[in-house]
Each structure stands twice: as structure tokens, then as C-alpha cells.
Amino acid sequence: MRKRKKHGKEQALKALGDAMRHRRVDLKLTQEEVGKAAKLHRTYVTDIENGLRNVSFLTLMRLAEALHCPLSLLMIETERQDGWEM
Amino acid sequence: MRKRKKHGKEQALKALGDAMRHRRVDLKLTQEEVGKAAKLHRTYVTDIENGLRNVSFLTLMRLAEALHCPLSLLMIETERQDGWEM
């Protein structure tokens, strides 16, 4: 079982934002394109990538779809950013 | 790449709830115990398991911690419930 290191909410949101940004940049998509596909305003995508929004599960699902990957993959990357350990 | 089948929000929330319930039952925990660990009311945990709540990312993180597993694992199980395909 993996255990998460102690950290604040801000760090978890930042890790999620970083994972999303990395995925988007890998796909050579703009925040506007991701926003359009996920039915979110571009500035909202910016905020998420900057760790400023605590998004809901359904929004996460739409974002994962816009980023052409399962949500579990984004979570794996988020946990990696966030310093989970095996 | 895996592609998600067309489905409603309700089905995605139901899949999340089912994944959480399975994990909790596997651990022989009550909804009250999970709620206490995640700082949520027992009835809120009930609602989540019944697919009636669109929880936030930070709440999902707390629930995963209460269920002693990384959030990515819960998402993998959610996607399996929700009928993702390889």
C-alpha cells in the first residue's frame, strides 16, 4: 500500500494542476482548446492548472476526456507530483 | 488509449460510489468509520456511495486516505465499474 506524505491542500491542488498542464502540453493543446472540450472557460482551466480550484469529480471526468486519457492516469501523475511513495 | 462509453453523469457518480463501497466493505469498515476518518458525516458517505454527490477533488483525496489506498486506485475501479474499454 502506498502512503501519502503529510502536506497541505494547496500542495495536492498544485499537484493536480501540474499533472493536467503536463498532459495538455504533451498533447500540444491550448488551455482554450481543453476548456472548449470540457465545457469550461479558459480562465477556469488556467486556475485549475495553477492549483487554485478544487474541482468536482464530474469536472475532473470532463477534463480527463478533454485530455484524451482516463482520470486514473491523471491521478497517478498527480500522486507522483504530490510525492506519494510506494 | 482507453475510451469512455457514452453515459450520463448519474452513471459516473454511481460507478464512483460503487467503487468506494466495494473498497470499504473489503476493509470491513462502516460508513461511520470512513466518515470519521475523512471528516465527513456518515449520511454524506451514504450519499456518495449511492451516487448522489458530486464530491470535490480534495474530498476524494480524504476519502481515498480513509480507505487506505491511492485515489488512482479508486479511479481505476470507478472506470472499471463505469465500463471503460481498453
N, CA and C atoms of all chains as a GROMACS GRO file, in nm:
protein
  516
    1MET      N    1   0.084  -0.121   0.000
    1MET     CA    2   0.000   0.000   0.000
    1MET      C    3   0.087   0.125   0.000
    2ARG      N    4   0.041   0.224  -0.075
    2ARG     CA    5   0.116   0.349  -0.081
    2ARG      C    6   0.062   0.446   0.023
    3LYS      N    7   0.150   0.524   0.076
    3LYS     CA    8   0.107   0.620   0.178
    3LYS      C    9   0.145   0.761   0.135
    4ARG      N   10   0.051   0.853   0.156
    4ARG     CA   11   0.074   0.989   0.114
    4ARG      C   12   0.149   1.065   0.223
    5LYS      N   13   0.247   1.141   0.182
    5LYS     CA   14   0.320   1.224   0.277
    5LYS      C   15   0.228   1.334   0.329
    6LYS      N   16   0.255   1.379   0.448
    6LYS     CA   17   0.178   1.491   0.504
    6LYS      C   18   0.201   1.615   0.416
    7HIS      N   19   0.096   1.685   0.387
    7HIS     CA   20   0.108   1.807   0.307
    7HIS      C   21  -0.024   1.878   0.311
    8GLY      N   22  -0.025   2.000   0.264
    8GLY     CA   23  -0.148   2.078   0.267
    8GLY      C   24  -0.235   2.056   0.146
    9LYS      N   25  -0.355   2.113   0.156
    9LYS     CA   26  -0.449   2.105   0.044
    9LYS      C   27  -0.390   2.173  -0.078
   10GLU      N   28  -0.320   2.284  -0.054
   10GLU     CA   29  -0.263   2.362  -0.165
   10GLU      C   30  -0.168   2.275  -0.247
   11GLN      N   31  -0.090   2.194  -0.176
   11GLN     CA   32   0.007   2.110  -0.247
   11GLN      C   33  -0.064   2.005  -0.334
   12ALA      N   34  -0.173   1.949  -0.283
   12ALA     CA   35  -0.249   1.850  -0.358
   12ALA      C   36  -0.311   1.914  -0.483
   13LEU      N   37  -0.366   2.033  -0.467
   13LEU     CA   38  -0.427   2.102  -0.581
   13LEU      C   39  -0.320   2.142  -0.683
   14LYS      N   40  -0.204   2.180  -0.633
   14LYS     CA   41  -0.092   2.217  -0.721
   14LYS      C   42  -0.046   2.094  -0.800
   15ALA      N   43  -0.041   1.981  -0.733
   15ALA     CA   44   0.000   1.856  -0.799
   15ALA      C   45  -0.099   1.819  -0.910
   16LEU      N   46  -0.229   1.836  -0.881
   16LEU     CA   47  -0.331   1.809  -0.983
   16LEU      C   48  -0.313   1.904  -1.102
   17GLY      N   49  -0.294   2.031  -1.071
   17GLY     CA   50  -0.275   2.131  -1.177
   17GLY      C   51  -0.153   2.101  -1.263
   18ASP      N   52  -0.045   2.062  -1.198
   18ASP     CA   53   0.078   2.029  -1.272
   18ASP      C   54   0.056   1.909  -1.363
   19ALA      N   55  -0.014   1.808  -1.311
   19ALA     CA   56  -0.040   1.687  -1.390
   19ALA      C   57  -0.123   1.722  -1.514
   20MET      N   58  -0.223   1.807  -1.494
   20MET     CA   59  -0.309   1.848  -1.606
   20MET      C   60  -0.229   1.928  -1.709
   21ARG      N   61  -0.148   2.021  -1.661
   21ARG     CA   62  -0.070   2.104  -1.752
   21ARG      C   63   0.028   2.018  -1.833
   22HIS      N   64   0.098   1.927  -1.765
   22HIS     CA   65   0.193   1.841  -1.836
   22HIS      C   66   0.123   1.762  -1.947
   23ARG      N   67   0.008   1.707  -1.912
   23ARG     CA   68  -0.066   1.628  -2.010
   23ARG      C   69  -0.109   1.716  -2.128
   24ARG      N   70  -0.160   1.836  -2.098
   24ARG     CA   71  -0.207   1.926  -2.204
   24ARG      C   72  -0.091   1.966  -2.296
   25VAL      N   73   0.024   2.000  -2.236
   25VAL     CA   74   0.140   2.043  -2.316
   25VAL      C   75   0.191   1.927  -2.401
   26ASP      N   76   0.190   1.806  -2.343
   26ASP     CA   77   0.229   1.687  -2.420
   26ASP      C   78   0.144   1.671  -2.545
   27LEU      N   79   0.016   1.705  -2.532
   27LEU     CA   80  -0.077   1.690  -2.644
   27LEU      C   81  -0.076   1.812  -2.736
   28LYS      N   82   0.007   1.912  -2.700
   28LYS     CA   83   0.014   2.036  -2.777
   28LYS      C   84  -0.122   2.105  -2.789
   29LEU      N   85  -0.196   2.104  -2.680
   29LEU     CA   86  -0.326   2.171  -2.676
   29LEU      C   87  -0.314   2.301  -2.599
   30THR      N   88  -0.398   2.397  -2.633
   30THR     CA   89  -0.404   2.522  -2.556
   30THR      C   90  -0.507   2.506  -2.443
   31GLN      N   91  -0.498   2.597  -2.344
   31GLN     CA   92  -0.598   2.595  -2.237
   31GLN      C   93  -0.737   2.620  -2.295
   32GLU      N   94  -0.743   2.702  -2.396
   32GLU     CA   95  -0.871   2.732  -2.460
   32GLU      C   96  -0.932   2.606  -2.523
   33GLU      N   97  -0.848   2.529  -2.590
   33GLU     CA   98  -0.896   2.406  -2.654
   33GLU      C   99  -0.946   2.305  -2.551
   34VAL      N  100  -0.870   2.292  -2.443
   34VAL     CA  101  -0.911   2.199  -2.337
   34VAL      C  102  -1.041   2.248  -2.273
   35GLY      N  103  -1.047   2.378  -2.249
   35GLY     CA  104  -1.167   2.437  -2.191
   35GLY      C  105  -1.290   2.413  -2.278
   36LYS      N  106  -1.274   2.434  -2.408
   36LYS     CA  107  -1.386   2.415  -2.500
   36LYS      C  108  -1.434   2.269  -2.497
   37ALA      N  109  -1.339   2.176  -2.500
   37ALA     CA  110  -1.373   2.034  -2.499
   37ALA      C  111  -1.439   1.992  -2.367
   38ALA      N  112  -1.397   2.056  -2.258
   38ALA     CA  113  -1.450   2.019  -2.126
   38ALA      C  114  -1.565   2.110  -2.083
   39LYS      N  115  -1.604   2.200  -2.171
   39LYS     CA  116  -1.712   2.296  -2.140
   39LYS      C  117  -1.679   2.382  -2.018
   40LEU      N  118  -1.555   2.431  -2.015
   40LEU     CA  119  -1.511   2.519  -1.907
   40LEU      C  120  -1.448   2.643  -1.970
   41HIS      N  121  -1.455   2.756  -1.901
   41HIS     CA  122  -1.391   2.876  -1.951
   41HIS      C  123  -1.240   2.860  -1.944
   42ARG      N  124  -1.170   2.923  -2.039
   42ARG     CA  125  -1.024   2.913  -2.043
   42ARG      C  126  -0.961   2.956  -1.911
   43THR      N  127  -1.014   3.062  -1.851
   43THR     CA  128  -0.956   3.112  -1.726
   43THR      C  129  -0.976   3.012  -1.611
   44TYR      N  130  -1.081   2.934  -1.621
   44TYR     CA  131  -1.106   2.831  -1.519
   44TYR      C  132  -1.000   2.721  -1.532
   45VAL      N  133  -0.967   2.686  -1.658
   45VAL     CA  134  -0.860   2.587  -1.683
   45VAL      C  135  -0.728   2.642  -1.629
   46THR      N  136  -0.703   2.770  -1.654
   46THR     CA  137  -0.581   2.834  -1.601
   46THR      C  138  -0.575   2.819  -1.449
   47ASP      N  139  -0.686   2.851  -1.384
   47ASP     CA  140  -0.692   2.842  -1.238
   47ASP      C  141  -0.666   2.698  -1.190
   48ILE      N  142  -0.725   2.602  -1.257
   48ILE     CA  143  -0.705   2.461  -1.217
   48ILE      C  144  -0.556   2.427  -1.229
   49GLU      N  145  -0.496   2.464  -1.342
   49GLU     CA  146  -0.354   2.432  -1.364
   49GLU      C  147  -0.265   2.502  -1.260
   50ASN      N  148  -0.313   2.614  -1.209
   50ASN     CA  149  -0.235   2.684  -1.106
   50ASN      C  150  -0.270   2.640  -0.964
   51GLY      N  151  -0.352   2.537  -0.954
   51GLY     CA  152  -0.385   2.483  -0.822
   51GLY      C  153  -0.477   2.571  -0.741
   52LEU      N  154  -0.558   2.650  -0.810
   52LEU     CA  155  -0.645   2.746  -0.739
   52LEU      C  156  -0.790   2.702  -0.732
   53ARG      N  157  -0.822   2.585  -0.788
   53ARG     CA  158  -0.961   2.539  -0.789
   53ARG      C  159  -0.972   2.395  -0.741
   54ASN      N  160  -1.066   2.374  -0.653
   54ASN     CA  161  -1.095   2.239  -0.603
   54ASN      C  162  -1.209   2.183  -0.686
   55VAL      N  163  -1.175   2.126  -0.801
   55VAL     CA  164  -1.277   2.082  -0.897
   55VAL      C  165  -1.352   1.958  -0.850
   56SER      N  166  -1.472   1.943  -0.904
   56SER     CA  167  -1.556   1.828  -0.867
   56SER      C  168  -1.519   1.706  -0.952
   57PHE      N  169  -1.565   1.592  -0.905
   57PHE     CA  170  -1.542   1.465  -0.976
   57PHE      C  171  -1.590   1.471  -1.121
   58LEU      N  172  -1.711   1.523  -1.143
   58LEU     CA  173  -1.765   1.526  -1.280
   58LEU      C  174  -1.685   1.619  -1.371
   59THR      N  175  -1.635   1.729  -1.312
   59THR     CA  176  -1.549   1.819  -1.391
   59THR      C  177  -1.416   1.751  -1.422
   60LEU      N  178  -1.363   1.678  -1.324
   60LEU     CA  179  -1.239   1.601  -1.348
   60LEU      C  180  -1.259   1.501  -1.462
   61MET      N  181  -1.375   1.437  -1.464
   61MET     CA  182  -1.404   1.341  -1.570
   61MET      C  183  -1.404   1.410  -1.707
   62ARG      N  184  -1.467   1.528  -1.712
   62ARG     CA  185  -1.472   1.602  -1.839
   62ARG      C  186  -1.333   1.646  -1.882
   63LEU      N  187  -1.251   1.688  -1.784
   63LEU     CA  188  -1.114   1.731  -1.815
   63LEU      C  189  -1.031   1.614  -1.867
   64ALA      N  190  -1.048   1.499  -1.802
   64ALA     CA  191  -0.973   1.380  -1.846
   64ALA      C  192  -1.012   1.346  -1.991
   65GLU      N  193  -1.140   1.356  -2.019
   65GLU     CA  194  -1.188   1.327  -2.155
   65GLU      C  195  -1.127   1.428  -2.254
   66ALA      N  196  -1.124   1.555  -2.213
   66ALA     CA  197  -1.065   1.660  -2.299
   66ALA      C  198  -0.916   1.636  -2.319
   67LEU      N  199  -0.853   1.569  -2.223
   67LEU     CA  200  -0.709   1.541  -2.231
   67LEU      C  201  -0.683   1.399  -2.283
   68HIS      N  202  -0.789   1.337  -2.336
   68HIS     CA  203  -0.779   1.207  -2.402
   68HIS      C  204  -0.710   1.101  -2.316
   69CYS      N  205  -0.744   1.096  -2.191
   69CYS     CA  206  -0.688   0.991  -2.106
   69CYS      C  207  -0.785   0.958  -1.994
   70PRO      N  208  -0.773   0.838  -1.936
   70PRO     CA  209  -0.859   0.807  -1.822
   70PRO      C  210  -0.820   0.893  -1.702
   71LEU      N  211  -0.917   0.921  -1.618
   71LEU     CA  212  -0.891   1.001  -1.499
   71LEU      C  213  -0.788   0.934  -1.408
   72SER      N  214  -0.789   0.802  -1.407
   72SER     CA  215  -0.692   0.730  -1.322
   72SER      C  216  -0.548   0.765  -1.359
   73LEU      N  217  -0.524   0.785  -1.488
   73LEU     CA  218  -0.388   0.821  -1.533
   73LEU      C  219  -0.350   0.960  -1.481
   74LEU      N  220  -0.444   1.053  -1.485
   74LEU     CA  221  -0.418   1.187  -1.430
   74LEU      C  222  -0.393   1.179  -1.280
   75MET      N  223  -0.463   1.088  -1.212
   75MET     CA  224  -0.445   1.074  -1.068
   75MET      C  225  -0.308   1.012  -1.035
   76ILE      N  226  -0.266   0.917  -1.117
   76ILE     CA  227  -0.134   0.856  -1.097
   76ILE      C  228  -0.027   0.964  -1.109
   77GLU      N  229  -0.043   1.048  -1.211
   77GLU     CA  230   0.055   1.155  -1.232
   77GLU      C  231   0.046   1.258  -1.119
   78THR      N  232  -0.075   1.285  -1.071
   78THR     CA  233  -0.094   1.378  -0.960
   78THR      C  234  -0.025   1.325  -0.834
   79GLU      N  235  -0.040   1.199  -0.809
   79GLU     CA  236   0.021   1.137  -0.690
   79GLU      C  237   0.174   1.141  -0.700
   80ARG      N  238   0.222   1.123  -0.824
   80ARG     CA  239   0.367   1.128  -0.846
   80ARG      C  240   0.418   1.270  -0.815
   81GLN      N  241   0.347   1.369  -0.865
   81GLN     CA  242   0.383   1.509  -0.839
   81GLN      C  243   0.378   1.538  -0.690
   82ASP      N  244   0.277   1.476  -0.628
   82ASP     CA  245   0.246   1.509  -0.489
   82ASP      C  246   0.336   1.433  -0.390
   83GLY      N  247   0.422   1.348  -0.444
   83GLY     CA  248   0.520   1.281  -0.359
   83GLY      C  249   0.469   1.160  -0.283
   84TRP      N  250   0.377   1.085  -0.346
   84TRP     CA  251   0.338   0.958  -0.286
   84TRP      C  252   0.456   0.864  -0.291
   85GLU      N  253   0.458   0.771  -0.200
   85GLU     CA  254   0.565   0.672  -0.200
   85GLU      C  255   0.507   0.532  -0.212
   86MET      N  256   0.586   0.442  -0.272
   86MET     CA  257   0.544   0.301  -0.280
   86MET      C  258   0.554   0.238  -0.142
   87MET      N  259  -0.494   0.391  -2.603
   87MET     CA  260  -0.576   0.483  -2.525
   87MET      C  261  -0.712   0.422  -2.497
   88ARG      N  262  -0.762   0.447  -2.378
   88ARG     CA  263  -0.893   0.394  -2.344
   88ARG      C  264  -0.999   0.499  -2.371
   89LYS      N  265  -1.112   0.455  -2.412
   89LYS     CA  266  -1.220   0.549  -2.444
   89LYS      C  267  -1.341   0.518  -2.356
   90ARG      N  268  -1.400   0.626  -2.308
   90ARG     CA  269  -1.515   0.607  -2.220
   90ARG      C  270  -1.642   0.596  -2.302
   91LYS      N  271  -1.726   0.501  -2.267
   91LYS     CA  272  -1.855   0.488  -2.335
   91LYS      C  273  -1.942   0.608  -2.300
   92LYS      N  274  -2.032   0.637  -2.391
   92LYS     CA  275  -2.129   0.743  -2.364
   92LYS      C  276  -2.215   0.702  -2.244
   93HIS      N  277  -2.237   0.795  -2.154
   93HIS     CA  278  -2.322   0.766  -2.040
   93HIS      C  279  -2.351   0.896  -1.968
   94GLY      N  280  -2.443   0.891  -1.877
   94GLY     CA  281  -2.481   1.011  -1.805
   94GLY      C  282  -2.393   1.035  -1.684
   95LYS      N  283  -2.412   1.155  -1.628
   95LYS     CA  284  -2.340   1.191  -1.506
   95LYS      C  285  -2.376   1.095  -1.394
   96GLU      N  286  -2.503   1.057  -1.391
   96GLU     CA  287  -2.552   0.970  -1.284
   96GLU      C  288  -2.474   0.838  -1.285
   97GLN      N  289  -2.447   0.787  -1.404
   97GLN     CA  290  -2.376   0.659  -1.414
   97GLN      C  291  -2.232   0.672  -1.363
   98ALA      N  292  -2.169   0.785  -1.392
   98ALA     CA  293  -2.032   0.807  -1.346
   98ALA      C  294  -2.030   0.818  -1.193
   99LEU      N  295  -2.126   0.890  -1.137
   99LEU     CA  296  -2.131   0.905  -0.991
   99LEU      C  297  -2.164   0.772  -0.925
  100LYS      N  298  -2.249   0.694  -0.990
  100LYS     CA  299  -2.285   0.561  -0.938
  100LYS      C  300  -2.160   0.472  -0.939
  101ALA      N  301  -2.082   0.480  -1.046
  101ALA     CA  302  -1.961   0.398  -1.056
  101ALA      C  303  -1.862   0.435  -0.946
  102LEU      N  304  -1.849   0.566  -0.920
  102LEU     CA  305  -1.762   0.612  -0.811
  102LEU      C  306  -1.811   0.558  -0.677
  103GLY      N  307  -1.941   0.570  -0.654
  103GLY     CA  308  -2.000   0.522  -0.529
  103GLY      C  309  -1.980   0.372  -0.511
  104ASP      N  310  -2.000   0.297  -0.618
  104ASP     CA  311  -1.981   0.152  -0.611
  104ASP      C  312  -1.836   0.117  -0.579
  105ALA      N  313  -1.743   0.188  -0.642
  105ALA     CA  314  -1.600   0.162  -0.618
  105ALA      C  315  -1.566   0.189  -0.471
  106MET      N  316  -1.619   0.297  -0.418
  106MET     CA  317  -1.593   0.334  -0.278
  106MET      C  318  -1.653   0.229  -0.183
  107ARG      N  319  -1.778   0.189  -0.214
  107ARG     CA  320  -1.844   0.092  -0.127
  107ARG      C  321  -1.768  -0.042  -0.128
  108HIS      N  322  -1.730  -0.088  -0.246
  108HIS     CA  323  -1.656  -0.215  -0.255
  108HIS      C  324  -1.529  -0.210  -0.172
  109ARG      N  325  -1.457  -0.101  -0.187
  109ARG     CA  326  -1.331  -0.085  -0.113
  109ARG      C  327  -1.358  -0.085   0.039
  110ARG      N  328  -1.460  -0.011   0.080
  110ARG     CA  329  -1.492  -0.001   0.223
  110ARG      C  330  -1.531  -0.138   0.278
  111VAL      N  331  -1.615  -0.211   0.205
  111VAL     CA  332  -1.661  -0.342   0.251
  111VAL      C  333  -1.543  -0.439   0.256
  112ASP      N  334  -1.454  -0.431   0.157
  112ASP     CA  335  -1.333  -0.515   0.158
  112ASP      C  336  -1.254  -0.493   0.286
  113LEU      N  337  -1.250  -0.370   0.330
  113LEU     CA  338  -1.172  -0.335   0.451
  113LEU      C  339  -1.251  -0.359   0.580
  114LYS      N  340  -1.376  -0.406   0.564
  114LYS     CA  341  -1.464  -0.429   0.679
  114LYS      C  342  -1.481  -0.303   0.764
  115LEU      N  343  -1.496  -0.190   0.696
  115LEU     CA  344  -1.520  -0.063   0.765
  115LEU      C  345  -1.667  -0.024   0.750
  116THR      N  346  -1.717   0.050   0.848
  116THR     CA  347  -1.854   0.103   0.838
  116THR      C  348  -1.847   0.241   0.771
  117GLN      N  349  -1.963   0.287   0.724
  117GLN     CA  350  -1.969   0.422   0.666
  117GLN      C  351  -1.931   0.525   0.771
  118GLU      N  352  -1.968   0.498   0.894
  118GLU     CA  353  -1.938   0.590   1.004
  118GLU      C  354  -1.786   0.601   1.024
  119GLU      N  355  -1.718   0.487   1.019
  119GLU     CA  356  -1.572   0.487   1.037
  119GLU      C  357  -1.502   0.563   0.924
  120VAL      N  358  -1.548   0.539   0.802
  120VAL     CA  359  -1.489   0.609   0.687
  120VAL      C  360  -1.517   0.759   0.699
  121GLY      N  361  -1.640   0.792   0.736
  121GLY     CA  362  -1.677   0.932   0.753
  121GLY      C  363  -1.591   1.001   0.857
  122LYS      N  364  -1.571   0.933   0.968
  122LYS     CA  365  -1.491   0.992   1.076
  122LYS      C  366  -1.348   1.018   1.026
  123ALA      N  367  -1.291   0.919   0.958
  123ALA     CA  368  -1.153   0.932   0.910
  123ALA      C  369  -1.140   1.041   0.803
  124ALA      N  370  -1.247   1.060   0.725
  124ALA     CA  371  -1.242   1.158   0.616
  124ALA      C  372  -1.305   1.291   0.656
  125LYS      N  373  -1.346   1.299   0.782
  125LYS     CA  374  -1.411   1.421   0.833
  125LYS      C  375  -1.537   1.456   0.754
  126LEU      N  376  -1.619   1.352   0.731
  126LEU     CA  377  -1.747   1.370   0.663
  126LEU      C  378  -1.856   1.303   0.748
  127HIS      N  379  -1.977   1.353   0.739
  127HIS     CA  380  -2.087   1.290   0.812
  127HIS      C  381  -2.120   1.156   0.748
  128ARG      N  382  -2.163   1.062   0.832
  128ARG     CA  383  -2.196   0.928   0.783
  128ARG      C  384  -2.298   0.933   0.668
  129THR      N  385  -2.396   1.020   0.680
  129THR     CA  386  -2.501   1.027   0.577
  129THR      C  387  -2.444   1.082   0.444
  130TYR      N  388  -2.338   1.161   0.455
  130TYR     CA  389  -2.274   1.212   0.333
  130TYR      C  390  -2.201   1.097   0.262
  131VAL      N  391  -2.137   1.011   0.343
  131VAL     CA  392  -2.072   0.892   0.286
  131VAL      C  393  -2.176   0.802   0.219
  132THR      N  394  -2.292   0.787   0.285
  132THR     CA  395  -2.402   0.708   0.227
  132THR      C  396  -2.442   0.766   0.092
  133ASP      N  397  -2.459   0.897   0.088
  133ASP     CA  398  -2.498   0.963  -0.038
  133ASP      C  399  -2.394   0.941  -0.148
  134ILE      N  400  -2.267   0.952  -0.112
  134ILE     CA  401  -2.160   0.932  -0.211
  134ILE      C  402  -2.168   0.790  -0.266
  135GLU      N  403  -2.181   0.693  -0.176
  135GLU     CA  404  -2.187   0.553  -0.219
  135GLU      C  405  -2.309   0.526  -0.306
  136ASN      N  406  -2.414   0.604  -0.287
  136ASN     CA  407  -2.535   0.588  -0.368
  136ASN      C  408  -2.532   0.673  -0.494
  137GLY      N  409  -2.419   0.738  -0.519
  137GLY     CA  410  -2.404   0.817  -0.642
  137GLY      C  411  -2.483   0.946  -0.641
  138LEU      N  412  -2.509   0.999  -0.523
  138LEU     CA  413  -2.594   1.119  -0.512
  138LEU      C  414  -2.514   1.247  -0.489
  139ARG      N  415  -2.380   1.236  -0.481
  139ARG     CA  416  -2.299   1.354  -0.453
  139ARG      C  417  -2.183   1.366  -0.551
  140ASN      N  418  -2.165   1.485  -0.603
  140ASN     CA  419  -2.053   1.512  -0.692
  140ASN      C  420  -1.940   1.573  -0.608
  141VAL      N  421  -1.861   1.486  -0.546
  141VAL     CA  422  -1.760   1.531  -0.450
  141VAL      C  423  -1.644   1.603  -0.517
  142SER      N  424  -1.577   1.685  -0.438
  142SER     CA  425  -1.462   1.761  -0.490
  142SER      C  426  -1.335   1.676  -0.483
  143PHE      N  427  -1.235   1.723  -0.555
  143PHE     CA  428  -1.105   1.656  -0.557
  143PHE      C  429  -1.046   1.638  -0.417
  144LEU      N  430  -1.051   1.743  -0.335
  144LEU     CA  431  -0.992   1.733  -0.200
  144LEU      C  432  -1.069   1.635  -0.112
  145THR      N  433  -1.200   1.630  -0.131
  145THR     CA  434  -1.281   1.531  -0.056
  145THR      C  435  -1.248   1.390  -0.103
  146LEU      N  436  -1.230   1.374  -0.234
  146LEU     CA  437  -1.190   1.244  -0.288
  146LEU      C  438  -1.056   1.200  -0.227
  147MET      N  439  -0.964   1.294  -0.215
  147MET     CA  440  -0.833   1.263  -0.156
  147MET      C  441  -0.850   1.214  -0.012
  148ARG      N  442  -0.936   1.283   0.064
  148ARG     CA  443  -0.958   1.244   0.203
  148ARG      C  444  -1.024   1.105   0.211
  149LEU      N  445  -1.117   1.081   0.120
  149LEU     CA  446  -1.185   0.951   0.119
  149LEU      C  447  -1.087   0.839   0.084
  150ALA      N  448  -1.000   0.865  -0.014
  150ALA     CA  449  -0.900   0.764  -0.051
  150ALA      C  450  -0.810   0.735   0.069
  151GLU      N  451  -0.773   0.839   0.140
  151GLU     CA  452  -0.688   0.821   0.259
  151GLU      C  453  -0.763   0.737   0.364
  152ALA      N  454  -0.890   0.768   0.382
  152ALA     CA  455  -0.972   0.693   0.479
  152ALA      C  456  -0.988   0.548   0.436
  153LEU      N  457  -0.979   0.524   0.306
  153LEU     CA  458  -0.993   0.388   0.253
  153LEU      C  459  -0.856   0.323   0.228
  154HIS      N  460  -0.752   0.387   0.281
  154HIS     CA  461  -0.616   0.333   0.277
  154HIS      C  462  -0.570   0.293   0.138
  155CYS      N  463  -0.598   0.379   0.041
  155CYS     CA  464  -0.549   0.349  -0.094
  155CYS      C  465  -0.529   0.480  -0.168
  156PRO      N  466  -0.443   0.478  -0.270
  156PRO     CA  467  -0.428   0.599  -0.351
  156PRO      C  468  -0.556   0.626  -0.431
  157LEU      N  469  -0.582   0.752  -0.457
  157LEU     CA  470  -0.702   0.790  -0.532
  157LEU      C  471  -0.702   0.726  -0.672
  158SER      N  472  -0.583   0.709  -0.729
  158SER     CA  473  -0.575   0.649  -0.863
  158SER      C  474  -0.637   0.509  -0.864
  159LEU      N  475  -0.620   0.435  -0.756
  159LEU     CA  476  -0.676   0.300  -0.748
  159LEU      C  477  -0.828   0.306  -0.746
  160LEU      N  478  -0.883   0.400  -0.672
  160LEU     CA  479  -1.029   0.418  -0.670
  160LEU      C  480  -1.080   0.457  -0.808
  161MET      N  481  -1.000   0.538  -0.879
  161MET     CA  482  -1.041   0.580  -1.013
  161MET      C  483  -1.037   0.464  -1.112
  162ILE      N  484  -0.935   0.380  -1.098
  162ILE     CA  485  -0.926   0.262  -1.185
  162ILE      C  486  -1.049   0.174  -1.165
  163GLU      N  487  -1.086   0.157  -1.039
  163GLU     CA  488  -1.204   0.075  -1.007
  163GLU      C  489  -1.331   0.144  -1.056
  164THR      N  490  -1.335   0.276  -1.044
  164THR     CA  491  -1.451   0.353  -1.092
  164THR      C  492  -1.467   0.336  -1.244
  165GLU      N  493  -1.356   0.345  -1.315
  165GLU     CA  494  -1.360   0.332  -1.461
  165GLU      C  495  -1.403   0.190  -1.501
  166ARG      N  496  -1.361   0.093  -1.421
  166ARG     CA  497  -1.400  -0.045  -1.448
  166ARG      C  498  -1.552  -0.060  -1.431
  167GLN      N  499  -1.603  -0.004  -1.321
  167GLN     CA  500  -1.748  -0.005  -1.295
  167GLN      C  501  -1.823   0.067  -1.405
  168ASP      N  502  -1.760   0.174  -1.453
  168ASP     CA  503  -1.827   0.265  -1.544
  168ASP      C  504  -1.818   0.217  -1.689
  169GLY      N  505  -1.749   0.104  -1.710
  169GLY     CA  506  -1.745   0.046  -1.843
  169GLY      C  507  -1.647   0.108  -1.940
  170TRP      N  508  -1.531   0.153  -1.890
  170TRP     CA  509  -1.428   0.198  -1.982
  170TRP      C  510  -1.377   0.077  -2.059
  171GLU      N  511  -1.327   0.105  -2.177
  171GLU     CA  512  -1.271  -0.004  -2.257
  171GLU      C  513  -1.124   0.022  -2.285
  172MET      N  514  -1.050  -0.087  -2.306
  172MET     CA  515  -0.908  -0.073  -2.342
  172MET      C  516  -0.899  -0.023  -2.484
   0.00000   0.00000   0.00000
